[in-house]
């Protein structure tokens, strides 16, 4: 029983840091809308990676 109580406390501590309003808003979207949102995020990450590589190349003179 003590292990279960500790696990519950850990979950409560983590839930305190979760923005549930964002979760609720995302759950209002259809699967397709969530997939498109995810794809846009991945595209942004890729663009940031490309920009970082370009900056490093320019800084290093390559």
C-alpha positions in Angstrom: 0.0 0.0 0.0 2.9 2.4 0.8 4.2 2.0 -2.8 0.8 2.9 -4.3 0.5 6.0 -2.1 4.0 7.1 -3.2 3.0 6.6 -6.9 -0.1 8.7 -6.4 2.0 11.5 -4.8 4.4 11.4 -7.8 1.5 11.7 -10.2 0.0 14.6 -8.2 3.3 16.4 -8.2 3.6 16.1 -12.0 0.0 17.1 -12.7 0.6 20.3 -10.9 2.9 21.3 -13.8 0.5 20.2 -16.6 -1.5 22.9 -18.3 -4.8 21.0 -18.6 -6.5 23.8 -20.6 -4.1 23.0 -23.5 -5.0 19.3 -23.2 -8.7 20.1 -23.3 -8.3 22.4 -26.3 -6.3 19.8 -28.2 -9.0 17.1 -27.4 -11.6 19.4 -29.0 -9.8 19.0 -32.3 -10.4 16.2 -34.7 -7.6 13.7 -35.3 -6.9 15.3 -38.7 -6.5 18.7 -37.1 -4.2 17.4 -34.4 -2.1 15.6 -37.0 -1.8 18.8 -39.1 -0.8 20.7 -36.0 1.8 18.1 -35.2 3.1 18.3 -38.8 3.4 22.1 -38.6 5.4 21.7 -35.4 7.7 19.2 -37.0 8.3 21.5 -40.0 9.1 24.3 -37.6 11.6 22.1 -35.8 13.2 21.1 -39.0 13.5 24.8 -40.1 15.1 25.7 -36.8 17.6 22.8 -37.2 18.5 24.0 -40.7 18.9 27.6 -39.5 21.2 26.4 -36.6 23.3 24.4 -39.0 23.6 27.4 -41.3 24.6 29.7 -38.4 27.3 27.2 -37.3 28.7 26.9 -40.8 28.9 30.6 -41.2 30.5 31.0 -37.7 33.0 28.3 -38.5 33.8 29.7 -41.9 32.9 26.6 -43.8 
